[in-house]
Amino acid sequence: MNEKYMSQKERAAWLGIAGDFALALVKGGAGYFSGSKALIADALYSGADAAAKLAEILPWRVEGKGSHKKRPIARDGKSKREPFLSVVFAVLILMGGLQIAFSAIRDLTSGDLNPSGEHALLTIFLSLLVKEVIFQYQYRSAQKIGNGSHAAYADNHRFSLYASLTVLIGVAASTMLGGYLHPLLYLDPIAALLAACLILRKGYLLILSTIQGKEGQELPHEDSVSFIDTVQKVHGVIRVEHLKALEDGRCVNLHVTISVNPRITVLEAREIADCAKKLLQHRFVHVSEVHMDIVPYEPGYPYKTNYELADSETPTLLQ
């Protein structure tokens, strides 16, 4: 089952990378032959998007002379990614964004502008359609896995859509109306300049996350309900006081605080916590680490439990 979830997530990730690279090549070629700086900027954004995704799923660095790959370990015991390739990708993205920005500014100041052509407009429409199909597949696959990565897909897709729509407006105005109103021809390099800003933003965020270290993304509450329900079913758990789920690459790390009968021993409480931990890791194959905190239950709260407070002298509303 674990291999099933991992293969499904890897398939969705590699499909997005391959799609972005293919769109970058198609849009780049169409932009070059049509002379549209905006379309070239959109192609570069797709390439930057693919490079950023590739930096997240590349294999861990190889240590030693053997061929086994393993994760570098930080001082806090957590794994971290090899930053070299991420830095290289970030620098290339920044350089590409600056090049597009300077080229767009040069076209704006020179005033030597020509309509992009209808095939450039058609390329943008088709790329938007392909991008939306890939996004829908990734989003639905992430929702089925239930690890919260669909939120990251939606956030990344939103800015990609911003870049493509900006380019679409610039190219459409330049192509369809530029022959009648010459000032509208400036919209193509303006759109390229705006897309270059989004490219620089992506490069900046990538290099910033590489230098500072990217923390796990906290999953929304609706994705954590299944974890809470699972822990609540463990015999001895009175209440789940707190649960925090963080996505760490392909896995999810949980920090759970449970309340137990204050009359039981520390060893019994630890056995309950271990049982809850094993159940979480067994039922949810994408759960990597589970940190359990135990606190004594304070009676007086109207919550039900599956644990009987035997010989309790303190009245509660549990049953």
C-alpha positions as CSV (number, residue, x, y, z in Angstrom):
1,M,0.0,0.0,0.0
2,N,2.9,2.3,0.8
3,E,4.4,1.7,-2.7
4,K,0.9,2.4,-4.2
5,Y,0.7,5.8,-2.6
6,M,4.3,6.7,-3.3
7,S,4.0,5.7,-7.0
8,Q,0.8,7.7,-7.4
9,K,2.4,10.8,-5.9
10,E,5.6,10.4,-7.9
11,R,3.6,9.8,-11.1
12,A,1.7,13.1,-10.5
13,A,4.9,15.0,-9.7
14,W,6.8,13.7,-12.7
15,L,3.8,14.4,-15.0
16,G,3.8,18.0,-13.9
17,I,7.5,18.4,-14.4
18,A,7.4,16.8,-17.9
19,G,4.4,18.9,-18.8
20,D,6.0,22.1,-17.7
21,F,9.2,21.3,-19.6
22,A,7.2,20.4,-22.8
23,L,5.2,23.6,-22.5
24,A,8.4,25.6,-22.0
25,L,9.8,24.2,-25.2
26,V,6.7,24.7,-27.3
27,K,6.0,28.3,-26.0
28,G,9.7,29.2,-26.3
29,G,9.8,28.0,-29.9
30,A,6.6,29.8,-30.8
31,G,7.8,33.0,-29.0
32,Y,11.1,32.9,-30.8
33,F,9.6,32.6,-34.3
34,S,6.8,35.1,-33.6
35,G,9.0,37.6,-31.9
36,S,6.8,37.7,-28.8
37,K,8.8,38.6,-25.7
38,A,5.8,37.9,-23.6
39,L,5.5,34.3,-24.9
40,I,9.2,33.7,-24.3
41,A,8.7,35.0,-20.7
42,D,5.8,32.6,-20.2
43,A,8.0,29.8,-21.5
44,L,10.7,30.7,-19.1
45,Y,8.2,30.7,-16.2
46,S,7.1,27.2,-17.2
47,G,10.7,26.1,-17.2
48,A,11.3,27.8,-13.9
49,D,8.3,26.0,-12.5
50,A,9.6,22.6,-13.7
51,A,13.1,23.3,-12.3
52,A,11.6,24.3,-8.9
53,K,9.6,21.1,-8.8
54,L,12.6,19.0,-9.9
55,A,14.7,20.5,-7.1
56,E,12.2,19.2,-4.6
57,I,12.0,15.6,-5.7
58,L,15.6,14.9,-6.9
59,P,17.3,12.0,-5.1
60,W,19.3,12.6,-2.0
61,R,23.0,13.2,-2.3
62,V,25.3,10.2,-2.4
63,E,27.8,9.9,0.5
64,G,30.8,7.7,0.5
65,K,32.0,5.5,-2.4
66,G,29.0,3.2,-2.4
67,S,26.0,3.8,-4.6
68,H,23.4,3.9,-1.8
69,K,21.7,7.3,-1.4
70,K,20.7,8.6,1.9
71,R,19.4,11.8,3.4
72,P,21.7,14.3,5.0
73,I,20.9,14.7,8.7
74,A,20.7,18.0,10.4
75,R,21.7,18.7,14.0
76,D,18.1,18.5,15.2
77,G,17.8,15.0,13.8
78,K,15.7,15.9,10.9
79,S,16.6,15.2,7.3
80,K,17.4,17.9,4.9
81,R,17.9,18.2,1.2
82,E,21.2,18.7,-0.6
83,P,21.1,22.5,-1.5
84,F,23.5,22.6,-4.4
85,L,21.1,21.8,-7.2
86,S,18.4,24.0,-5.7
87,V,20.9,26.9,-5.6
88,V,21.9,26.3,-9.2
89,F,18.3,26.2,-10.4
90,A,17.5,29.4,-8.4
91,V,20.4,31.3,-9.9
92,L,19.5,30.2,-13.4
93,I,15.9,31.2,-12.8
94,L,17.0,34.7,-11.5
95,M,19.3,35.2,-14.5
96,G,16.6,34.2,-16.9
97,G,14.1,36.6,-15.3
98,L,16.6,39.4,-15.4
99,Q,17.4,38.7,-19.1
100,I,13.7,38.8,-20.0
101,A,13.2,42.0,-18.0
102,F,16.1,43.8,-19.7
103,S,15.0,42.6,-23.2
104,A,11.4,43.8,-22.5
105,I,12.7,47.2,-21.3
106,R,14.9,47.5,-24.4
107,D,11.9,46.8,-26.7
108,L,9.8,49.4,-24.8
109,T,12.5,52.1,-25.2
110,S,13.4,51.3,-28.8
111,G,9.8,51.4,-30.0
112,D,10.5,48.9,-32.8
113,L,7.5,46.6,-32.3
114,N,5.6,44.2,-34.4
115,P,2.4,42.1,-33.9
116,S,3.1,38.7,-32.5
117,G,1.0,36.6,-34.8
118,E,-2.0,34.4,-34.5
119,H,0.0,31.2,-33.9
120,A,1.4,32.8,-30.7
121,L,-2.1,33.4,-29.5
122,L,-3.1,29.9,-30.3
123,T,-0.1,28.5,-28.5
124,I,-1.1,30.3,-25.3
125,F,-4.6,29.0,-25.4
126,L,-3.5,25.4,-26.0
127,S,-0.9,25.7,-23.2
128,L,-3.5,26.9,-20.8
129,L,-5.7,24.0,-21.6
130,V,-2.9,21.5,-21.2
131,K,-1.8,23.1,-17.9
132,E,-5.3,22.9,-16.5
133,V,-5.6,19.3,-17.4
134,I,-2.3,18.4,-15.6
135,F,-3.3,20.5,-12.6
136,Q,-6.7,18.8,-12.2
137,Y,-5.0,15.4,-12.3
138,Q,-2.4,16.4,-9.7
139,Y,-4.9,18.1,-7.5
140,R,-7.3,15.1,-7.5
141,S,-4.5,12.6,-7.0
142,A,-3.2,14.6,-4.0
143,Q,-6.7,14.7,-2.5
144,K,-7.0,10.9,-2.8
145,I,-3.7,10.5,-1.0
146,G,-4.9,12.9,1.7
147,N,-1.4,14.3,2.6
148,G,-2.4,18.0,2.0
149,S,-0.2,18.5,-1.0
150,H,-3.2,19.6,-3.0
151,A,-3.0,23.0,-1.3
152,A,0.6,23.4,-2.6
153,Y,-0.5,22.4,-6.1
154,A,-3.3,25.0,-6.0
155,D,-1.0,27.7,-4.8
156,N,1.6,27.0,-7.4
157,H,-1.0,26.7,-10.2
158,R,-2.5,30.1,-9.2
159,F,0.8,32.0,-9.9
160,S,1.4,30.1,-13.1
161,L,-2.1,31.1,-14.1
162,Y,-1.3,34.7,-13.3
163,A,1.7,34.6,-15.6
164,S,-0.1,32.9,-18.5
165,L,-3.2,35.2,-18.3
166,T,-0.9,38.3,-18.3
167,V,0.9,37.0,-21.3
168,L,-2.4,36.1,-23.0
169,I,-3.7,39.7,-22.6
170,G,-0.5,41.2,-23.9
171,V,-0.3,38.9,-26.9
172,A,-4.0,39.1,-27.7
173,A,-4.0,42.9,-27.6
174,S,-0.8,43.1,-29.7
175,T,-1.9,40.6,-32.2
176,M,-5.6,41.5,-32.7
177,L,-5.6,45.3,-32.2
178,G,-1.9,46.3,-32.5
179,G,-2.3,46.8,-36.3
180,Y,-5.0,49.4,-35.7
181,L,-3.7,51.1,-32.5
182,H,0.1,51.2,-32.5
183,P,0.3,51.9,-28.7
184,L,-1.3,48.5,-28.0
185,L,1.9,46.9,-29.5
186,Y,3.6,47.9,-26.2
187,L,1.4,45.5,-24.3
188,D,3.5,42.5,-25.4
189,P,6.8,43.7,-23.8
190,I,4.8,45.1,-20.8
191,A,3.3,41.6,-20.3
192,A,6.9,40.1,-20.7
193,L,8.1,42.5,-18.0
194,L,5.3,41.5,-15.6
195,A,5.9,37.8,-16.2
196,A,9.7,38.5,-15.6
197,C,8.7,39.8,-12.2
198,L,6.9,36.6,-11.4
199,I,9.9,34.6,-12.6
200,L,12.2,36.6,-10.3
201,R,9.8,36.0,-7.4
202,K,10.0,32.2,-8.0
203,G,13.7,32.3,-8.1
204,Y,13.9,34.4,-5.0
205,L,11.6,32.0,-3.1
206,L,13.5,29.0,-4.2
207,I,16.9,30.4,-3.1
208,L,15.4,31.7,0.1
209,S,13.9,28.3,1.1
210,T,17.2,26.7,0.2
211,I,19.3,29.0,2.4
212,Q,17.0,29.2,5.4
213,G,15.7,25.6,5.1
214,K,12.1,24.8,4.1
215,E,9.8,23.9,7.0
216,G,7.1,21.4,6.6
217,Q,3.7,22.8,5.5
218,E,1.0,22.4,8.0
219,L,-2.0,20.5,6.7
220,P,-5.4,22.1,6.9
221,H,-7.8,20.9,9.6
222,E,-10.1,18.9,7.3
223,D,-7.1,16.7,6.3
224,S,-6.2,16.1,10.0
225,V,-9.7,14.9,11.0
226,S,-8.9,11.3,10.0
227,F,-5.8,11.3,12.2
228,I,-7.8,12.6,15.2
229,D,-10.5,10.0,14.7
230,T,-7.9,7.2,14.5
231,V,-6.2,8.3,17.7
232,Q,-9.6,8.7,19.5
233,K,-10.4,5.0,18.8
234,V,-7.4,3.8,20.8
235,H,-8.4,2.2,24.1
236,G,-7.2,4.5,26.8
237,V,-7.2,7.8,24.9
238,I,-9.8,10.1,26.5
239,R,-9.3,13.0,24.3
240,V,-7.0,14.3,21.5
241,E,-6.0,17.7,23.0
242,H,-3.9,18.8,20.0
243,L,-2.8,17.4,16.7
244,K,-0.4,19.2,14.2
245,A,0.4,17.6,10.9
246,L,3.3,18.8,8.8
247,E,4.1,17.7,5.3
248,D,7.8,16.8,4.9
249,G,8.4,16.0,1.2
250,R,6.6,12.8,0.5
251,C,5.7,12.1,4.1
252,V,3.7,13.6,6.9
253,N,5.0,14.2,10.5
254,L,2.5,14.3,13.3
255,H,2.7,16.0,16.7
256,V,-0.1,14.7,18.9
257,T,-1.1,15.5,22.5
258,I,-3.5,13.1,24.1
259,S,-5.1,13.0,27.6
260,V,-5.4,9.8,29.6
261,N,-6.9,8.7,32.9
262,P,-4.9,10.5,35.6
263,R,-5.1,7.4,37.8
264,I,-3.1,5.1,35.6
265,T,0.7,4.7,35.8
266,V,3.3,6.4,33.6
267,L,4.1,3.0,32.0
268,E,0.5,2.4,31.1
269,A,0.2,5.9,29.6
270,R,3.3,5.3,27.5
271,E,1.8,2.0,26.3
272,I,-1.4,3.8,25.2
273,A,0.7,6.4,23.3
274,D,2.8,3.7,21.6
275,C,-0.4,1.9,20.6
276,A,-1.8,5.1,19.1
277,K,1.5,5.8,17.3
278,K,1.7,2.3,15.8
279,L,-1.9,2.5,14.7
280,L,-1.3,5.9,12.9
281,Q,1.7,4.6,11.1
282,H,0.0,1.4,10.1
283,R,-3.3,2.9,8.9
284,F,-1.7,5.9,7.1
285,V,1.3,4.7,5.1
286,H,2.4,8.3,4.3
287,V,2.9,9.1,8.0
288,S,6.6,9.0,8.8
289,E,7.1,10.3,12.3
290,V,4.7,10.6,15.2
291,H,5.6,12.5,18.3
292,M,3.2,11.7,21.2
293,D,2.7,13.9,24.3
294,I,0.6,12.7,27.2
295,V,-1.3,14.8,29.7
296,P,-3.7,13.8,32.5
297,Y,-7.3,14.3,31.6
298,E,-9.1,17.0,33.5
299,P,-12.7,16.0,34.2
300,G,-15.6,18.2,33.6
301,Y,-15.5,18.4,29.8
302,P,-18.4,16.8,27.9
303,Y,-16.4,14.5,25.7
304,K,-17.0,10.8,25.2
305,T,-14.2,8.2,25.4
306,N,-13.7,4.5,24.9
307,Y,-11.8,4.2,28.1
308,E,-13.6,3.4,31.3
309,L,-12.4,5.4,34.3
310,A,-12.6,2.6,36.7
311,D,-13.2,3.4,40.4
312,S,-13.1,7.1,39.6
313,E,-14.4,9.2,42.5
314,T,-14.5,12.4,40.3
315,P,-17.8,12.8,38.5
316,T,-17.4,13.3,34.7
317,L,-19.7,13.6,31.7
318,L,-17.7,11.0,29.6
319,Q,-20.3,8.3,29.6
